[in-house]
Amino acid sequence: MTPSKENANAGSVWIRFWSPTSALEPTPAHASAPERAAIRSRNYVWLKTYMDIYILRWGALWAACLVLALLATDDAVPGVLFAIALASTMASFFGLVSMVLIYRRAIRAVKDRTA
């Protein structure tokens, strides 16, 4: 018996390092409404607790890419490397923004459930 592709991706250290959604508890299809609500609540609490780590990781990646892009502006560096550095800077910035938005959504959901 081989593990499914979904379980293999969820177990990948690389994916778990960069994506917080891979560490969340999956909701079974046969779960009742209260069970689904409880799982969503646990997931939001987990996100609220651990999203700072993911934001720091993406922020550090963005800063490193930004430094790389600034260093690649030298005339001795080929234009292709500058384009790659600039594209990676933009991609890491969008990753950072998405982590902040996930964190804000989790905080809002936890506040709504406790209020």
Salt bridges, closest charged atoms under 4 A:
GLU25 OE2 - ARG42 NH2 2.93
